[in-house]
C-alpha cells in the first residue's frame, strides 16, 4: 500500500481535507495501515485530482484560511477497488525499541530495565486506546475484525515483554555507564 491508496481509502469513507487525512493517519482509524506525512499526502492528492480520481472544493472557515476538501469520484472508487485487488506487499514494522533491544548488551542494566518498562507502558497505553475503540454495533464487521487483530498483536507484545524482559535486562552490562568526562 502507498499514500495514494491510503488517501483513496479515507476519501472512500467520506470527504476530507489534507489535514483531516493526516489526522486520520496518525490518530484515527487509518493509523495502523500506512505512514503518511503532509509532504506525501498533498502531492498524492494533487496527482489523484489530475487523474480525475478525486475532485476538490474550497470551503471558507470563520476566522481561518479557506480549506480544500477532497471527494472521491466514481473513477476513484473503481481505481481504489482495483488497487486493493493487486497483490499486497509485506507488512512493515519498524520499532526504535527493537533497535535498542538489539544492542542492550552494550548498555547499563538500569537503562535497559527502564526502557523495557517504558515500552511495556506504551504497549499498555496502546491496548487501552484500542479497547476504547467503537463497540461492535458502532462499526462495520470489517472494522471490528481489524480492531481485534490489533488487540491480538498488542496483547502478544505485552505478554512477551512481561515474560521475557528479564532476559534483555540480564544481557545488559552490570556496571553503570561511566561519564565521558571521567
C-alpha positions as CSV (number, residue, x, y, z in Angstrom):
1,X,0.0,0.0,0.0
2,X,1.1,3.5,-0.6
3,X,-0.1,7.0,0.3
4,X,-2.2,7.3,-2.8
5,X,-4.2,4.2,-1.8
6,X,-4.4,5.4,1.7
7,X,-5.9,8.8,0.5
8,X,-8.4,6.9,-1.6
9,X,-9.4,4.7,1.3
10,X,-10.0,7.7,3.6
11,X,-12.0,9.5,0.9
12,X,-13.9,6.3,0.2
13,X,-15.4,6.8,3.7
14,X,-16.2,10.5,3.2
15,X,-14.9,13.9,2.2
16,X,-11.7,15.2,3.9
17,X,-9.1,17.9,3.7
18,X,-5.4,17.1,3.6
19,X,-5.2,18.0,7.3
20,X,-8.1,15.6,8.0
21,X,-6.3,12.8,6.1
22,X,-3.1,13.3,8.1
23,X,-5.0,13.3,11.4
24,X,-6.7,10.1,10.5
25,X,-3.3,8.6,9.5
26,X,-1.8,9.4,12.9
27,X,-4.7,9.1,15.4
28,X,-7.7,7.8,13.6
29,X,-9.0,4.6,12.2
30,X,-6.3,4.6,9.5
31,X,-3.3,5.0,11.8
32,X,-2.3,1.3,11.5
33,X,-2.1,1.0,7.8
34,X,0.4,3.2,6.1
35,X,2.6,6.1,7.4
36,X,1.9,9.3,5.6
37,X,3.2,12.8,6.1
38,X,1.9,16.1,4.9
39,X,4.8,16.1,2.4
40,X,3.4,12.9,0.9
41,X,-0.3,13.4,1.3
42,X,-0.6,16.7,-0.6
43,X,1.4,15.6,-3.7
44,X,-0.7,12.3,-3.8
45,X,-3.9,14.3,-3.6
46,X,-2.7,16.6,-6.4
47,X,-1.9,13.6,-8.6
48,X,-5.2,11.9,-7.8
49,X,-7.0,15.1,-8.8
50,X,-5.0,15.4,-12.0
51,X,-6.0,11.8,-12.8
52,X,-9.7,12.5,-12.1
53,X,-9.8,10.1,-9.2
54,X,-10.7,12.9,-6.7
55,X,-12.2,16.3,-7.0
56,X,-11.8,19.2,-4.6
57,X,-13.7,22.3,-3.5
58,X,-12.7,25.2,-1.4
59,X,-14.6,25.8,1.9
60,X,-14.5,29.1,3.7
61,X,-14.0,28.9,7.5
62,X,-14.7,31.6,10.1
63,X,-11.5,33.3,11.3
64,X,-9.3,30.7,9.5
65,X,-8.0,30.4,6.0
66,X,-10.1,28.5,3.5
67,X,-9.6,24.8,3.3
68,X,-9.5,22.5,0.3
69,X,-11.8,19.5,0.7
70,X,-11.4,16.4,-1.4
71,X,-14.1,14.0,-2.7
72,X,-13.5,10.6,-4.3
73,X,-15.0,10.3,-7.8
74,X,-16.6,7.2,-9.3
75,X,-13.4,6.6,-11.2
76,X,-11.5,6.9,-7.9
77,X,-13.8,4.3,-6.3
78,X,-13.1,2.0,-9.2
79,X,-9.3,2.7,-9.0
80,X,-9.3,2.1,-5.3
81,X,-11.0,-1.3,-5.7
82,X,-8.5,-2.2,-8.4
83,X,-5.6,-1.2,-6.2
84,X,-6.9,-3.3,-3.4
85,X,-7.1,-6.2,-5.8
86,X,-3.4,-6.0,-6.6
87,X,-1.0,-8.4,-4.6
88,X,-0.2,-7.0,-1.2
89,X,3.3,-6.1,-0.1
90,X,4.8,-7.3,3.1
91,X,3.7,-5.7,6.3
92,X,6.2,-3.2,7.5
93,X,7.1,-3.0,11.2
94,X,9.7,-0.6,12.5
95,X,10.5,-0.2,16.1
96,X,13.0,2.0,17.8
97,X,12.6,-0.2,20.9
98,X,13.7,-3.3,18.9
99,X,16.9,-1.5,17.8
100,X,17.5,-0.6,21.4
101,X,16.9,-4.2,22.4
102,X,19.3,-5.5,19.7
103,X,22.1,-3.6,21.4
104,X,21.0,-4.0,25.0
105,X,24.2,-5.9,25.7
106,X,26.3,-2.7,25.4
107,X,24.1,-0.7,27.8
108,X,23.8,-0.5,31.6
109,X,21.2,-2.7,33.2
110,X,19.4,0.2,34.8
111,X,18.8,1.8,31.4
112,X,17.7,-1.4,29.8
113,X,15.3,-2.1,32.6
114,X,13.9,1.5,32.4
115,X,13.4,1.3,28.6
116,X,11.7,-2.1,28.9
117,X,9.3,-0.7,31.5
118,X,8.7,2.3,29.3
119,X,7.9,0.0,26.3
120,X,5.6,-2.1,28.4
121,X,3.8,1.1,29.5
122,X,3.5,2.3,25.8
123,X,2.1,-1.1,24.8
124,X,-0.5,-0.9,27.7
125,X,-1.5,2.6,26.6
126,X,-2.0,1.4,23.0
127,X,-4.1,-1.5,24.3
128,X,-6.1,0.9,26.4
129,X,-6.8,3.0,23.3
130,X,-7.7,0.1,21.1
131,X,-10.1,-1.2,23.8
132,X,-11.7,2.2,23.7
133,X,-12.4,1.7,20.0
134,X,-16.1,1.7,19.0
135,X,-18.2,-1.1,20.1
136,X,-19.1,-3.9,17.6
137,X,-22.5,-2.4,17.0
138,X,-20.9,1.0,16.3
139,X,-18.6,-0.1,13.5
140,X,-18.6,-2.4,10.5
141,X,-17.8,-6.1,10.8
142,X,-14.6,-5.4,8.8
143,X,-13.6,-2.6,11.2
144,X,-14.3,-4.9,14.2
145,X,-12.1,-7.6,12.7
146,X,-9.2,-5.1,12.2
147,X,-9.6,-3.8,15.8
148,X,-9.5,-7.4,17.1
149,X,-6.4,-8.1,15.0
150,X,-4.7,-5.1,16.5
151,X,-5.7,-6.2,20.0
152,X,-4.3,-9.6,19.5
153,X,-0.9,-8.3,18.2
154,X,-0.6,-5.8,21.2
155,X,-1.6,-8.5,23.7
156,X,1.1,-10.8,22.4
157,X,3.7,-7.9,22.6
158,X,2.6,-7.2,26.1
159,X,2.9,-10.8,27.2
160,X,6.3,-11.2,25.6
161,X,7.6,-8.1,27.3
162,X,6.2,-9.2,30.7
163,X,7.6,-12.7,30.4
164,X,10.9,-12.0,28.7
165,X,12.1,-8.5,29.6
166,X,14.3,-10.0,32.3
167,X,16.3,-11.8,29.6
168,X,17.1,-8.5,28.0
169,X,17.9,-6.8,31.3
170,X,20.3,-9.7,32.1
171,X,22.1,-9.3,28.8
172,X,22.9,-5.7,29.7
173,X,26.2,-4.7,31.3
174,X,26.1,-4.9,35.1
175,X,28.2,-1.8,35.7
176,X,26.8,1.6,35.3
177,X,27.9,3.6,32.3
178,X,30.9,5.8,33.0
179,X,30.6,9.5,32.2
180,X,32.6,10.6,29.1
181,X,34.2,13.4,31.1
182,X,35.8,11.0,33.6
